[in-house]
Amino acid sequence: MKLLVHFTLLLFLYPMSSSKAQALYDENNVPFFKVPNPLTTFEGEKISTASVWKNKRRPEILQYFTNEVYGAFPAHKPHLSSKILEKDHNALGGMAKRLQIEQTFSRDNKSLTFTILLYLPKEVANAPIFLGYNFFGNHTVTDETEVLVSTAWTNNNALLGITNHTLTEQTRGAKSSRWPLTQIIEAGYGLATIYYGEVDPDKNDFSDGIHALFYQNGQQHPKENEWGSIAAWAWGLHRTMDFLERYEETKNSKVIVFGHSRLGKAALWAGANDERFAAVISNNSGCGGAAMSKRTYGETIATINQRFPHWFCSNFQKYNNNETALEVDQHQLLALIAPRPLYIASAEEDRWADPKGEFLAAYYATPVYELFKKKGIPSLEMPVTNTPILNTLAYHIRSGKHDITEYDWEQYIKWANRFLR
């Protein structure tokens, strides 16, 4: 496997800005960079077995990403109380069970609550479950009127009619196209989703999310190597996994952690840290997710840290316009998930998220999967659009823009059927 590749650039989620207008999208101008070898330790030792990977190389890569990119999770858990707010055994026209579960975390007279929306197929015991965040509230996933509207802060959105940072009934079902519940349930899978803003509001303010429950006296901001918002969202996925492990109807279910865009970054970090997740899916996660950082194609480390300074730990800012100083790249994040099934998905028009960079990361993570006798990406040549590579480490690039589509879900279900059934 070659260790020298081109840089490239990507397109992502937000309206066109000056940073996007200035982004690099010409592969001819992408300079060469050295790909950090996932099978060589920082001290230069070659890794040739799965056991040495697990015991030596994997821990040092995980620690580097923790200290320099995403930030460390808190060392302990706050007190948790769970409450089933609503339950219906005839949801979705009688084909599913629906639960809404309130999770409240408390510590030092502070508390935070988020609500899990869970659908399970009625006729399948221990159904595998797709677990992922939504962007605008659980009620946007479905037209079912019983699903509660979140009171948490949200980003305004003119297209959805969201003003005053407030979610309303007006947006019920507004994002249901991203969550084909009937298709998921008919395939024999469950779905668990959470509004990400309930765990940590997506703004540069560390006083109103989960972080504040863990501050020491006088602290108002995470330390340089402590968790940013992406790690906080990953933490919420871990705590949801805690519930699914305890609940009688899901305690034996395989859970596939899933995320789109920034929440794809969170899904990858959650999957890297928590091996209870049976599989991981990254949909258009881009910079700081599945795309190679050293390519500097599309969204770069400097751009993402300037636009969203709360997403990563403060140490990550050392690498603004300084990607060569990173001792790791995102293919090694993907490798941390091995040997569990991992699916990386791109979209052809989503240059901001760098589809080629996402593909290359999957390719360069493949040697670690091969240590475990698992198949990954066989060639440096990208697949034809809408032609998935459905191996343990899977990849597709589909036609279209930055989104989650019915086509994406069709591939995820087909792949899950193969590797989790």
Secondary structure, 3 states (H helix, E strand, C coil): CCCEEECCCECCCCCCCHHHHCCCCCHHHCCEEECCCCCECCCCCECCCHHHHHHHHHHHHHHHHHHHHHCECCCCCCEEEEEEEEEEEEEHHHCEEEEEEEEEEEECCEEEEEEEEEEEECCCCCCCEEEEEECCCHHHCCCCCCCCCCCCCCCCECCCCECCCCCCHHHCCCCHHHCCHHHHHHCCCEEEEEEHHHHCCCCCCCCCCHHHHHCCCCCCCCCCCECCHHHHHHHHHHHHHHHHHHCCCCCCCCEEEEEECHHHHHHHHHHHHCCCCCEEEEECCCCCCCCCHHHCCCCCHHHHHHHCCCCCCHHHHHHCCCHHHCCCCHHHHHHCCCCCCEEEEEECCCCECCHHHHHHHHHHHHHHHHHCCCCCCCCCCCCCCCCCECCCEEEEEECCCCCCCHHHHHHHHHHHHHHHC
